[in-house]
């Protein structure tokens, strides 16, 4: 296993696998959150299930956190090595002419996303941990008998500054995904007759999913 991570190809392959894992989670996260727009009851029920089902809480959640940490640490390692390699390449040719803005600035868009995750954990994950495991309230119920998740979500998008930060973060996420998706497929060797279709799907994913999250934030801000 250590031999895989000691090679450039191995590190890129591992990075790609972690990217696919996180993109699957992102799609699942969006599928749940968009329910808050169309069916608050379905959003409440799904959120309660995800927040109390032991497999999600004690197996999938730790794996997700480790996946996030691994992806960003591996990203920084690759960035340092790439920068060292570019110093030589730039002495021979114009590196900017052979790469896109997204590919050259993945570390910055990734850093912006990491900062956003800190805010997102502060807004949602830490309060959940406090409510369920410190206060011991696993019911998820408000005094009126309804689940609390939809109301808590709406409350977070009252402040304009928070909505603006969320929207900006999803713009950075889109930029990160626009290069990351095609790069991940290239790293796992997906270079065949389906390549054009995969790249088209990747671009659609990189634009639609972040726009969807922006729509959710704006919807709750203007409908609170």
C-alpha positions in Angstrom: 0.0 0.0 0.0 2.8 2.4 0.9 4.3 1.8 -2.6 1.1 3.2 -4.2 1.3 6.4 -2.3 5.0 6.8 -3.0 4.4 7.0 -6.8 2.9 10.0 -8.6 0.4 7.8 -10.4 -0.6 6.1 -7.2 -1.2 9.4 -5.4 -3.3 10.7 -8.3 -5.3 7.5 -8.4 -6.0 7.7 -4.7 -6.9 11.3 -5.0 -9.4 10.5 -7.8 -11.1 7.8 -5.8 -11.5 10.1 -2.9 -12.9 12.7 -5.3 -15.5 10.3 -6.7 -16.5 9.3 -3.1 -17.0 12.9 -2.1 -19.0 13.7 -5.3 -21.3 10.8 -4.6 -21.8 12.2 -1.1 -22.4 15.7 -2.4 -25.1 14.4 -4.8 -26.8 12.5 -1.9 -26.5 15.6 0.3 -28.1 17.7 -2.4 -30.9 15.2 -3.0 -31.9 15.5 0.7 -31.6 19.3 0.9 -33.6 20.0 -2.2 -36.5 18.2 -0.4 -36.7 21.2 1.9 -37.9 23.3 -1.1 -40.6 20.9 -2.4 -41.6 19.0 0.7 -40.6 20.1 4.2 -42.2 17.0 5.7 -40.2 14.7 3.5 -37.0 16.7 4.3 -37.8 16.4 8.1 -38.4 12.7 7.9 -35.3 12.0 5.7 -33.1 14.2 7.9 -34.3 12.4 11.1 -33.6 9.0 9.6 -30.1 10.1 8.4 -29.4 11.7 11.8 -30.4 8.7 13.9 -29.8 5.6 11.9 -26.7 3.9 13.5 -25.1 2.8 10.3 -25.1 6.4 9.0 -24.0 7.9 12.3 -21.3 5.4 13.4 -20.0 4.0 10.1 -20.7 6.3 7.1 -20.2 9.6 9.0 -16.7 8.8 10.2 -15.8 7.4 6.8 -17.0 10.7 5.2 -14.9 12.8 7.6 -11.8 10.7 6.9 -12.5 11.0 3.2 -12.6 14.8 3.4 -9.4 14.9 5.4 -7.6 12.5 3.1 -8.8 14.4 0.0 -7.5 17.7 1.2 -4.2 16.4 2.6 -3.5 14.5 -0.6 -4.5 17.6 -2.6 -1.9 19.6 -0.7 0.8 17.0 -1.2 0.1 16.9 -5.0 0.1 20.7 -5.2 3.5 21.0 -3.5 5.0 18.4 -5.9 3.3 19.9 -8.9 4.6 23.4 -8.0 8.1 22.0 -7.7 7.8 20.4 -11.2 6.4 23.6 -12.7 9.5 25.5 -11.7 11.4 23.5 -14.2 8.6 23.4 -16.9 8.1 27.2 -16.8 11.8 27.7 -17.5 11.2 25.9 -20.8 7.8 27.0 -21.9 4.8 29.1 -20.9 2.9 26.9 -18.4 -0.2 29.2 -18.5 -0.7 28.5 -22.2 -0.9 24.7 -21.5 -3.3 24.7 -18.6 -6.6 26.2 -17.5 -7.1 28.7 -14.7 -9.0 26.0 -12.7 -6.2 23.5 -13.0 -3.6 26.1 -11.8 -5.7 27.2 -8.9 -7.2 24.0 -7.5 -5.4 24.6 -4.2 -7.1 27.9 -3.7 -10.6 26.8 -4.7 -10.0 23.8 -2.5 -8.9 26.0 0.4 -12.0 28.2 0.0 -14.2 25.0 0.2 -12.3 23.9 3.3 -13.0 27.2 5.0 -16.7 26.8 4.0 -16.8 23.3 5.5 -15.7 24.9 8.8 -18.6 27.3 8.7 -21.0 24.5 7.6 -19.8 22.2 10.5 -20.3 25.2 12.9 -23.8 25.8 11.5 -25.1 22.3 11.4 -22.9 19.4 12.5 -21.7 20.8 15.8 -25.3 21.8 16.9 -26.4 18.3 15.9 -23.7 16.6 18.0 -24.6 18.9 20.9 -28.4 18.2 20.7 -28.1 14.5 20.2 -25.1 13.4 22.2 -24.6 16.1 24.9 -28.2 17.1 25.6 -29.4 13.6 24.9 -32.3 14.6 22.6 -32.6 12.0 19.9 -36.3 12.6 19.2 -35.7 15.6 16.9 -39.1 17.0 17.9 -40.2 20.5 18.6 -42.9 21.3 21.2 -45.5 21.4 18.5 -44.7 17.8 17.6 -43.0 18.5 14.3 -39.4 17.6 13.6 -36.9 20.5 14.1 -34.7 20.1 10.9 -36.7 22.2 8.5 -37.0 25.1 10.9 -33.3 25.0 11.8 -32.4 25.0 8.2 -34.5 28.1 7.4 -33.2 29.9 10.5 -29.6 29.5 9.2 -30.4 31.4 6.0 -31.9 34.5 7.6 -28.7 36.6 7.7 -27.6 38.1 4.4 -23.9 37.6 5.2 -24.3 33.9 5.7 -26.3 33.4 2.5 -23.6 35.4 0.6 -20.8 33.2 2.0 -22.7 30.1 1.1 -23.3 31.2 -2.4 -19.7 32.3 -2.9 -18.5 28.9 -1.5 -20.6 27.1 -4.0 -19.2 29.2 -6.8 -15.7 28.0 -5.7 -17.0 24.5 -5.5 -18.2 24.7 -9.1 -14.8 26.0 -10.3 -13.1 23.2 -8.3 -15.4 20.5 -9.8 -15.0 21.8 -13.4 -11.4 20.7 -13.4 -11.6 18.0 -10.7 -14.2 15.8 -12.4 -12.3 15.4 -15.7 -9.0 15.1 -13.8 -10.3 12.3 -11.7 -11.5 10.3 -14.7 -8.1 10.9 -16.4 -6.3 9.6 -13.2 -8.2 6.3 -13.2 -7.6 5.8 -16.9 -11.0 6.5 -18.2 -9.8 7.5 -21.7 -12.1 5.7 -24.2 -15.1 6.2 -26.5 -17.1 7.4 -23.5 -14.6 10.1 -22.6 -16.6 13.0 -24.3 -19.8 11.9 -22.6 -18.1 11.6 -19.2 -16.6 15.1 -19.6 -20.0 16.5 -20.6 -21.6 14.8 -17.5 -18.8 16.2 -15.3 -19.4 19.8 -16.6 -23.1 19.5 -16.0 -22.6 18.1 -12.5 -20.1 20.9 -11.7 -22.6 23.6 -12.7 -26.0 22.1 -11.8 -25.2 20.8 -8.2 -23.6 24.0 -6.9 -26.3 26.1 -8.6 -28.9 23.9 -6.9 -27.3 24.5 -3.5 -27.3 28.3 -4.2 -31.0 28.0 -5.1 -31.7 26.3 -1.8 -30.0 29.0 0.2 -31.7 31.8 -1.6 -35.1 30.1 -1.5 -35.0 29.8 2.3 -33.6 33.3 2.7 -36.5 34.9 0.8 -39.2 32.6 2.1 -38.4 32.6 5.8 
